[in-house]
Amino acid sequence: MKVISVMSPIQARFEIEMGRCGVFLICYRVSALAADELTTLFRRHCPQGQIVFVTELPGDERVRMPAEANVAVSESSGPENILRALGREPNTNAVA
């Protein structure tokens, strides 16, 4: 799996517009307005892609999950739960 990490909504927009599709992880720390704009842009450029909204606390997803997001997971639940939420099992043989 190739991971592209960005530090700003502008960088995220650039990567999305370049057609880098797959799974889009967006964090609760991104403003609600930017999150809605980026998820809408991602859905337009990557209609088959999946959007994961990472919340601060379990159950927090109802607060401000972007409408285009497929699933929400708590940041405290760890990366394995992100994979499970996407219907994929974590590779237990992976080396970190």
Sine and cosine of phi, psi and omega as CSV:
sin_phi,cos_phi,sin_psi,cos_psi,sin_omega,cos_omega
0.00,0.00,0.78,-0.63,0.04,-1.00
-1.00,-0.07,0.74,-0.67,-0.01,-1.00
-0.91,-0.41,0.77,-0.64,0.09,-1.00
-0.90,-0.43,0.87,-0.49,-0.03,-1.00
-0.94,-0.34,0.70,-0.72,0.02,-1.00
-0.80,-0.60,0.32,-0.95,-0.05,-1.00
-0.93,-0.36,-0.06,1.00,-0.03,-1.00
-0.50,-0.86,0.37,-0.93,0.08,-1.00
-0.86,0.51,-0.54,0.84,0.02,-1.00
-0.90,0.43,-0.69,0.72,0.04,-1.00
-0.91,0.42,-0.64,0.77,0.03,-1.00
-0.89,0.46,-0.71,0.71,0.03,-1.00
-0.84,0.54,-0.70,0.71,0.01,-1.00
-0.86,0.51,-0.75,0.66,-0.02,-1.00
-0.89,0.45,-0.66,0.75,0.02,-1.00
-0.90,0.43,-0.72,0.70,-0.01,-1.00
-0.91,0.41,-0.39,0.92,0.08,-1.00
-0.98,0.21,-0.06,1.00,0.06,-1.00
1.00,0.08,0.34,0.94,0.02,-1.00
-0.98,0.19,1.00,-0.08,-0.11,-0.99
-0.96,-0.28,0.08,-1.00,0.01,-1.00
0.69,-0.72,-0.97,-0.24,0.03,-1.00
-0.86,-0.52,0.76,-0.65,0.02,-1.00
-0.93,-0.36,0.92,-0.39,0.06,-1.00
-1.00,-0.10,0.82,-0.58,0.03,-1.00
-0.77,-0.63,0.67,-0.74,-0.16,-0.99
-0.99,-0.17,0.45,-0.89,0.05,-1.00
-0.87,0.49,-0.30,0.95,-0.01,-1.00
-0.96,0.29,-0.31,0.95,0.06,-1.00
-0.97,0.25,0.68,-0.73,-0.01,-1.00
-0.84,0.54,0.47,-0.88,-0.02,-1.00
-0.85,0.52,-0.65,0.76,0.01,-1.00
-0.90,0.44,-0.75,0.66,0.01,-1.00
-0.90,0.44,-0.64,0.77,0.01,-1.00
-0.88,0.47,-0.70,0.71,0.03,-1.00
-0.90,0.44,-0.68,0.73,0.00,-1.00
-0.90,0.44,-0.71,0.71,-0.03,-1.00
-0.93,0.37,-0.64,0.76,0.00,-1.00
-0.94,0.35,-0.58,0.82,0.07,-1.00
-0.91,0.41,-0.68,0.73,0.05,-1.00
-0.89,0.46,-0.71,0.71,0.02,-1.00
-0.87,0.50,-0.71,0.70,-0.02,-1.00
-0.88,0.47,-0.61,0.80,0.00,-1.00
-0.93,0.37,-0.69,0.73,-0.04,-1.00
-1.00,0.09,-0.41,0.91,-0.10,-1.00
-0.71,-0.71,0.92,0.39,-0.11,-0.99
-0.86,0.50,-0.43,0.90,0.01,-1.00
-1.00,-0.04,-0.10,0.99,-0.02,-1.00
-0.95,0.32,0.27,-0.96,0.02,-1.00
-0.91,-0.41,0.63,-0.78,-0.01,-1.00
-0.91,-0.42,0.82,-0.57,0.04,-1.00
-0.92,-0.39,0.83,-0.56,0.07,-1.00
-0.99,-0.13,0.86,-0.52,-0.01,-1.00
-1.00,-0.09,0.88,-0.48,-0.04,-1.00
-1.00,-0.09,0.25,-0.97,0.03,-1.00
-0.97,0.23,-0.69,0.73,-0.06,-1.00
-0.77,-0.64,0.47,-0.88,0.08,-1.00
-0.84,0.54,0.67,-0.74,-0.02,-1.00
0.99,0.11,-0.05,1.00,-0.06,-1.00
-0.98,0.20,-0.21,0.98,-0.12,-0.99
-0.89,0.45,-0.45,0.89,-0.01,-1.00
-0.94,0.33,-0.33,0.94,-0.07,-1.00
-0.91,0.42,-0.76,0.65,-0.08,-1.00
-0.42,-0.91,0.51,0.86,0.02,-1.00
-0.89,0.46,0.78,-0.63,0.03,-1.00
-0.85,0.52,0.61,-0.79,-0.05,-1.00
-0.84,0.55,-0.54,0.84,-0.05,-1.00
-0.99,0.16,-0.16,0.99,-0.05,-1.00
-0.92,0.39,0.63,-0.78,0.03,-1.00
-0.99,0.12,-0.59,0.81,-0.11,-0.99
-0.43,-0.90,0.41,-0.91,0.08,-1.00
-0.82,-0.57,0.62,-0.79,0.07,-1.00
-0.68,-0.73,0.50,-0.86,0.03,-1.00
-0.98,0.19,0.62,-0.78,0.02,-1.00
-0.89,0.46,-0.43,0.90,-0.01,-1.00
-0.97,0.23,-0.20,0.98,-0.04,-1.00
-0.99,0.14,-0.22,0.97,0.09,-1.00
1.00,0.07,0.25,-0.97,-0.06,-1.00
-0.91,0.41,-0.46,0.89,0.01,-1.00
-0.88,0.48,-0.62,0.79,-0.01,-1.00
-0.95,0.31,-0.44,0.90,0.11,-0.99
-0.90,0.43,-0.72,0.69,0.02,-1.00
-0.88,0.47,-0.69,0.72,0.02,-1.00
-0.89,0.47,-0.66,0.75,0.01,-1.00
-0.89,0.46,-0.47,0.88,0.03,-1.00
-1.00,0.04,0.02,1.00,0.02,-1.00
0.99,0.13,0.40,0.92,0.00,-1.00
-0.84,-0.54,0.61,-0.79,0.05,-1.00
-1.00,0.02,0.68,-0.73,0.06,-1.00
-0.88,0.47,0.57,-0.82,0.05,-1.00
-0.99,0.13,0.95,-0.30,-0.05,-1.00
-0.96,0.28,-0.18,0.98,0.01,-1.00
-1.00,-0.06,-0.01,1.00,-0.04,-1.00
-0.93,0.37,0.56,-0.83,0.05,-1.00
-0.96,-0.27,0.76,-0.64,-0.03,-1.00
-1.00,-0.06,0.00,0.00,0.00,0.00
